[in-house]
Amino acid sequence: MNIPLVDLKAQYQSIKPEIDAAIQRVIDNTAFIMGKEVAQFEEAFADYCGVDYAIGVSSGTGALFLALLAHGIGPGDEVITTPFTFFATGEAIAQVGARPVFVDIDPVTYNINPELIEAAITPYTKAIMPVHLYGQPADMAAIQAIAEKHGLIVIEDAAQAHGSRYHGLRAGALGDSACFSFYPSKNLGCYGDGGMVVTNDAKVAERVRKLRDHGRQSKYLHDELGYGHRLDGIQAAILGAKLPHLDAWNAARRARAAHYAELLADLPVHPPQQAPDTDPVYHCYTIRLEEDFDRDAIVAQLKQEGVGVGVHYPIPLHLQPAFRFMELEPGAFPISEYMADHVLSLPIYAELTDEQQEYVVQKLREALQT
Ligand SMILES: *Cc1c(COP(=O)(O)O)cnc(C)c1O
């Protein structure tokens, strides 16, 4: 058997006529950049998240970058975030000229640990950027309470959390602004690069709208220096065709996750734990191995057996060569570093079958025994 980490072909096959029609429509109308498809999808995605504004941009990284700029964050400012995330979270903070200030994670949810945030606040702190890692919402009530007390902005990195809920609200409606990625393998993915900033703040929405398109006021009138960070029509049309399926796909991921938890019950691994009153969307199904296992050897063996496993993420941000200038040493964030050495992600997607899951767990069982 060959089971990929994520099966984009299976998803396409399940909705092929809808996707093909959407792409053809854009070609027929030659509305390739921005235009009606983008505006329609922005409205649909804002409704879905339960927010007032959604602005389509060229990627999740672009969304983070523009949201930070639109909130006025730049040189001299500090933004508190987690080191246990995809590189782009810290990268966007540094790209606007601000300093990422890392705070270690909760050992159960792997999300930023709110109990450690206040000690990291300085007179320069402007914002907190929690990441809903693997599609599990961060502890937003605690984060919001700290933000309110200290007058900080909260920008969600929701790139892995399309459709997840926290205390009934969707990811995207939990902070001052939120950023999504539509990278093909995300829970809602397009067929190229794409992203979105969502917010209830009209001023922030207006700024992002201007900055994504060269600071443009009208066709050849530019108010300020902006960027080329627009969303294109084909991507928006594909996303618009997929959005009505997202809740069913996420529900299927949750069912797959529950089945994994049963299959893994007698193995020396720690399956993901769900935080109370949340609906995680299992962008990744990431387990933690017991201390004495060689994670990399197990990953290699599973790959050899045709199981598409991943590691999210093997190097915490503070130990990345690109962040060497911050002069943070191993040991600075022990929980993140421990997880980076012990986690591995199993294949998960809506179309995964019981038989495939049983094969994955059987091969994992064998790898753990050798
Ligand atoms: C995917 C991802 C991003 C970046 O999104 P792109 O669309 O690839 O630029 C940012 N943050 C997190 C947590 C992600 O998973």
The ligand as a MOL file (V3000), in Angstrom:
LIG
                    3D

  0  0  0     0  0            999 V3000
M  V30 BEGIN CTAB
M  V30 COUNTS 15 15 0 0 0
M  V30 BEGIN ATOM
M  V30 1 C 1.1350 27.2580 5.8600 0
M  V30 2 C 1.4060 28.1640 7.0070 0
M  V30 3 C 1.7950 29.4980 6.8320 0
M  V30 4 C 2.1700 30.0710 5.4890 0
M  V30 5 O 1.2460 29.9690 4.4890 0
M  V30 6 P 1.7000 30.0490 2.9500 0
M  V30 7 O 0.3970 30.1350 2.2300 0
M  V30 8 O 2.4480 28.8130 2.6460 0
M  V30 9 O 2.5200 31.2670 2.7780 0
M  V30 10 C 1.9300 30.2940 7.9500 0
M  V30 11 N 1.7390 29.8100 9.1820 0
M  V30 12 C 1.3950 28.5240 9.4070 0
M  V30 13 C 1.1870 28.0520 10.8030 0
M  V30 14 C 1.2390 27.6480 8.3290 0
M  V30 15 O 0.9210 26.3740 8.5490 0
M  V30 END ATOM
M  V30 BEGIN BOND
M  V30 1 1 1 2
M  V30 2 1 2 3
M  V30 3 2 2 14
M  V30 4 1 3 4
M  V30 5 2 3 10
M  V30 6 1 4 5
M  V30 7 1 5 6
M  V30 8 2 6 7
M  V30 9 1 6 8
M  V30 10 1 6 9
M  V30 11 1 10 11
M  V30 12 2 11 12
M  V30 13 1 12 13
M  V30 14 1 12 14
M  V30 15 1 14 15
M  V30 END BOND
M  V30 END CTAB
M  END
